[in-house]
Amino acid sequence: LAFRLEAAAIVHGFAGYFHCDLHGTVHISTHAPTRSEGMGSWFPAFLPLREPVTVPAGATLTAHVWRRVDAPRRRVWYEWAVSEPCQSPVHNSQGASYAIGL
């Protein structure tokens, strides 16, 4: 994911939501303004950065997010890192901080 920032910012992490238009006005969503009721296994996510990243105006912030699965242990997790304007470590490696049971 690459974001060009119009204004300088200090980035502490990323918010993640899911929204899918199914047909006409029918949708499923975890985004607050359009949140669907009864989505117990779907949730928004916050992917924090260990160290905030300072991004100057006009610069690009590039982030990478990976979904990982450990089928024998029946769990899934996300890992993420920033590669631009600086390199961050991979966060939540091997689901060390958080994983979801399948």
N, C-alpha and C positions, 0 to 999 in steps of 0.2 A: 504494500500500500504506500502510495506517495502523496504527500500533501504539500502544496505550495502555500506557505504562510504569508498573508498580506501584511500582518502586523507582527512585530517581535513577540515572542512568547517563551514562557518556561513551561515545559510539558512534564507533567507528573505521571501520565499514563493515558490509557485509551478506554473509552466507553464503547461497549459493543451491544448492539441490539439486533433483533431479527424482525423483519417485516416481509410478508409475501402476499401479493395480490393474487387471489385464486381465480376469481371470475367476477366481473362487474364490481360491485361494492363489497364483495365477500373477501376477507383477508384474515390472516393470522399474524399477530404482532406481539413483541415484548416491549416495544417503544411506548413510553408513557402516554403520549397523546392519542395513540390508536390501539392501546393494549387490549388484547383479547382475554376474556374471562375463561377460567378453567384450564389454563395452560400450566399445570403443575410441574411438568418436567421441562418446561422452557423458561429461561430466565435471562435477564440482561447480565452483562459481565463487565467488570472493571479490571483491566490489565495494568497493574501499577509498574512503574519503573523504580528500581532501587535508588537510582540517582536521577534527579530531574535533568532534563536536557534543555539547554538554552538554544533557541532558534532565532536568528535575526530575521527581520522583515525581508521578504522576497526569497528566503532560502527554502529548500525542500527538506521535509522530514520524511524519511523512508523507514517503514516498519515492516517486519515480517512476522506472521503468525502461522503456527503449525498445529494441527490437530493430531495427537498421538493416541495410539491404542495399544493396550497390553491385554490381548484376548485371553491368555491363560489365567490372568489375575482379574479378569472382567472389570477393567477400568479404562477410562479415557481422560485425557487432560489436554490443555493447550500450553504451548511454549511460545515465547515471543522475544524479539530483539529489535533494536534500532540499528540501522546501518548508515544513516545519513541524518544530520550533519556530523555525527560521530558514531563510533562503534560501541554498542553496549554488550554486556554479557547476555547469554540466553537466560531468560527468566523462567522459573518453574520447570527446570530441567528434570526429566523423568517423573514429572508430577510430584516433585519433592514438597512443594508447598500446598498444592491442591489437586485432587483428582476426583472424578465422578465415577461412582460404581455403575456398572451396566446391569 
